[in-house]
Amino acid sequence: MPRKWYNIVADMPNKPLPPLDPKTKKPIGPEALSPIFPQEVIRQEVSNERYIDIPEPVLEKYRIYRPSPLIRATELEKALGTPAKIYYKYEGVSPSGSHKTNTALAQAYYNSKEGVKKITTETGAGQWGSALSYACAQFGLECEVYMVKVSFEQKPYRKILMNTFGANVIASPSDQTESGRQVLAKNPHSTGSLGIAISEAIEMAVKDEHTKYSLGSVLNHVLLHQTIIGEEALKQFEMTGDYPDVIIAPLGGGSNFAGIAFPFLRNKLQGKRDVRAIAVESASCPKLTRGTFMYDFGDTAGYTPLLPMYTLGHDFEPAPIHAGGLRYHGASVLCSQLLKDGLIEASAIHQIECFEAGKLFANTEAIIPAPESNHAIAQTIREAKACKEKGEVKTILFNLSGHGFLDMSAYGDYNAGKLSDYNLPQSRIDESILKAEALQPQ
Ligand SMILES: *Cc1c(COP(=O)(O)O)cnc(C)c1O
């Protein structure tokens, strides 16, 4: 197993632009983050070092489910009749069923080492909350998860999973925080949003010196921790004698895409070996393909520093698609800069094509994928079909970021023909971008 995470900042031709203070529009220093994150996480967030050692206690926990398998999808290849070789890395073997455990364990470890007693976070679909609940239990920390009320009510199994790992799961908006009470005073029947849940979780962390907050995507340190996926894949490909021509992963905030792609991009950036890396987003939340590269808030409510990224505007509200993990208005700073520099590619796919791809995958490779992961499968099928038409033998690698065993209602809706594709009008994007334009530095 690899013993270091890879920090792509060291090899980027254009370094990421600094985060800005929303009030002064001046670059913000790392110390601004210390009320909410532990020191080591902040150090990693702003690091330029190429490699960062994975601490031994984290490696020990990784060994429970890693290395994750690299699997040749021979049955899918046959069903498509493609000359392409298709491989996938399967992150669904992790204790919470997705790649998110890779950063949850690292973050829980650094918090416990610095004497933190409790971690708060928010969760929408429940994948991140599940991963952090498990990780906190491993390192003896309390975990408090603010779960968007509508998911809290619709996804009882995710909540039970988190409770089983010992976490306290609270429907957001709640009456336990000032921000929650404010929302409830205005609307007692509010079903919540990720933005509200974030403010509740951050408020609890800021109020108590033994409590910190944790984020499951978007930030540099989260992407860093995920590179264990690609580092393993590099070694596994050495054993097969193959090397991917194309790497494909779904993109919500960018962490699993970065995780699988960045170690291969290192070879590209260092001029050793070329590769195409394609981030696949939901067509109903298309920040990479239809968004604007600009400064914007990382969260809906506007609590975070301003980040330079591809965004649809922080108050853009995506249609309620089943791939909850892809309903984020922006893309991480690192992925955004790489896309701007033409070093990675992006594609946006509607949900029905994604579920068709997921169903074919389930019937050939015998794993029900997470709705988010279906986006990578759909793009893989497009590439494999193109290979068939052109008679090209390419090697394709995609990230199966999670399993879909707790997403049965999504598959139920698909099987019943209840899904529809949402054609996002340009005017909706223009509206929210206009608001973000007011935030730009002069
Ligand atoms: C959260 C999630 C995603 C999207 O988040 P990224 O940070 O872009 O990786 C994709 N797949 C699964 C299974 C997820 O849980």
The ligand as an SDF file (V2000), in Angstrom:
LIG
                    3D

 15 15  0  0  0  0  0  0  0  0999 V2000
  -19.9630   12.4710   -2.2590 C   0  0  0  0  0  0  0  0  0  0  0  0
  -19.8970   11.5290   -3.3730 C   0  0  0  0  0  0  0  0  0  0  0  0
  -19.4880   11.9130   -4.6710 C   0  0  0  0  0  0  0  0  0  0  0  0
  -19.1820   13.3440   -5.0490 C   0  0  0  0  0  0  0  0  0  0  0  0
  -18.2590   14.0070   -4.2400 O   0  0  0  0  0  0  0  0  0  0  0  0
  -16.7670   14.3170   -4.7310 P   0  0  0  0  0  0  0  0  0  0  0  0
  -16.1800   15.1190   -3.6280 O   0  0  0  0  0  0  0  0  0  0  0  0
  -16.8380   15.0520   -6.0150 O   0  0  0  0  0  0  0  0  0  0  0  0
  -16.0900   13.0070   -4.8780 O   0  0  0  0  0  0  0  0  0  0  0  0
  -19.3870   10.9510   -5.6620 C   0  0  0  0  0  0  0  0  0  0  0  0
  -19.6800    9.6630   -5.4160 N   0  0  0  0  0  0  0  0  0  0  0  0
  -20.0890    9.2400   -4.1860 C   0  0  0  0  0  0  0  0  0  0  0  0
  -20.4050    7.7980   -3.9860 C   0  0  0  0  0  0  0  0  0  0  0  0
  -20.2080   10.1510   -3.1370 C   0  0  0  0  0  0  0  0  0  0  0  0
  -20.6040    9.7400   -1.9320 O   0  0  0  0  0  0  0  0  0  0  0  0
  1  2  1  0
  2  3  1  0
  2 14  2  0
  3  4  1  0
  3 10  2  0
  4  5  1  0
  5  6  1  0
  6  7  2  0
  6  8  1  0
  6  9  1  0
 10 11  1  0
 11 12  2  0
 12 13  1  0
 12 14  1  0
 14 15  1  0
M  END
$$$$
